[in-house]
């Protein structure tokens, strides 16, 4: 018993730093953001005394739902495209020889060796009306000379997919590598075509990787601000841009905090609901009853 | 007990598995099938036919090509040459999902994200069968494997034996023409393996479809199969019933791989003249032809000539331990009786039988004595006693010499290396104890 107790104390000591880290740098700031929402702003960009619901009232501004909606659909689209591209990639990487696998893995993480900002500016150069990509597309005839590739939601989506793709590939590859590919053979043996085996055995087999990829892409996408700022235009603003604008231009911290809190809640509430449903097994049972 | 042909055998849903007008004898046919991996010949010009409803075993040491042959039939591998026919239809070029065969994998390969019920239903769902039918068929299968109350468990919540049974049900529910079993019991412990052996046999009797069973365990193959193909280095070494393969092995490899045997290395001396034989009392032996074998360090041994053997040839004389008799007194002289005197080196009492190892010259002879009478009335033979080991010339057979490669394939236990005694460690039972 004494030894067991000692181990428990040790476990606590080991996990304490990460708990402290989470508490000081994540939970307390998040709660502060929520609290500041209910503070008045001062004309000099500070936070005033007392409590107020002013910020909540300004959040009902009709511009916001549109921006929030755009933020969500751009993030969903980015996540969907990334997972769509990363899944075959992960499958492929798990099937090739170890030597080639490390080469491909190197290529996947290669972009990280260059600054994030530099890579986005590179896209700006490519997509620029006089840029190489634009010229090429016009030359091939895929693009009319007067259409703009930059400063719209399409450009934002493209660059977001580009930046987030490795974050989808890596967890999906990690899950695929652990997948028992004999199960695919078993499925084919039972009459499934290659596609059916992929869909009904491989995808459920790497679902942890898919979920991780979803979280790793979707959450940063929701908060993205640099990409829409550089390659986006006024019609492709995301909530991140608004938060930045309120902080740096309007110097209205409570307003920025309110938007941040709103963003956090939009992500957290559906997730908490899904997780609690899964925990009670309601989802699983519903699926079984459906005969899925 | 086993259905001779499954042609009219009805099972599970009550429909005949196969058309009655198909030729039963050539239900499954491998014709001149070869498969190479680089320079390695995994399967080397194999031709064999399996009858409908038969329990057919492919038996051999690892790397003999038995699994490759199975995978060729399942459609996971393409043969380099040759054709595979199933029920008269050429299936060589069909993808796995278009073949009416199902496999039970060594690793079971149950889908971990699906329940037992969904695992069994998988093939039927893929085949887009009506929901009601799927429910009925799966329920029947769950009854067959006696797991009705475990239907909603996931594979990681059930035991190894249960996984095995689910794998069987998942394959059988599709009513395959041939059920392929790839070392299905290798992952189970001994006790469970013995129980599953009986269950497999019962299931085979019940469903009456053709089983193609791949194993390296001669005990499994012997106890279950109607016929066995013993494979070595990509070739079929011998094909026959368990009795044929055990009693009349065609090569020393087969003799050593299936069960235990004693090998005496010798040179064929002149064949025994008829006149010699005539001096014997048994008239039945008169028309038989016997050879005399010169063995280094021993007296000449006699052996029945079941094949053309020329004088001066180097051969092995192989005798099964249970065909030998052990006694303190010199056995009465009989025609064609071989008798050797030696010293008991080891005794293992096993209840129903006793195993003796007797040192005769350079040889360590293994003898099994069955106890058919009350043992305590006699004075049992002990260590270091001088004994006689004898056997009838009809019970031995002459085989070509065992190559070094054979020895590696069979993997003699270390203490036996260097002695011409083939002792197979792959199976627990030296005699074919039919479970059925």
Contacts between the chains, C-beta under 8 A, distances in Angstrom:
chain1	res1	chain2	res2	distance
A	180	B	107	7.5
A	180	B	109	7.3
A	182	B	105	6.4
A	182	B	107	6.0
A	182	B	109	4.9
A	183	B	109	5.4
A	183	B	111	6.1
A	183	B	112	7.9
A	185	B	76	5.9
A	185	B	96	7.4
A	185	B	105	7.6
A	185	B	109	7.0
A	186	B	103	7.4
A	186	B	105	6.1
A	186	B	109	3.7
A	186	B	110	7.9
A	186	B	111	7.4
A	187	B	111	7.6
A	187	B	122	7.2
A	187	B	126	7.9
A	188	B	75	7.7
A	188	B	76	7.9
A	188	B	95	7.4
A	188	B	96	4.3
A	188	B	97	5.1
A	189	B	74	6.0
A	189	B	75	8.0
A	189	B	76	7.9
A	189	B	96	5.6
A	189	B	97	7.7
A	189	B	101	7.8
A	189	B	102	5.9
A	189	B	103	4.8
A	189	B	171	7.8
A	190	B	97	7.8
A	190	B	102	6.6
A	190	B	122	5.4
A	190	B	123	3.9
A	190	B	126	6.2
A	190	B	170	7.0
A	190	B	171	7.6
A	190	B	174	6.5
A	191	B	97	4.8
A	191	B	123	5.3
A	191	B	126	4.6
A	191	B	127	5.6
A	191	B	174	6.8
A	192	B	97	5.8
A	192	B	122	7.8
A	192	B	126	4.8
A	193	B	97	5.7
A	196	B	126	6.2
A	200	B	122	7.8
A	200	B	126	8.0
A	201	B	111	5.9
A	204	B	111	7.7
A	204	B	113	4.1
A	204	B	114	7.9
A	205	B	112	7.3
A	205	B	113	6.7
A	207	B	113	7.3
A	288	B	115	7.3
A	288	B	152	7.2
A	291	B	131	6.4
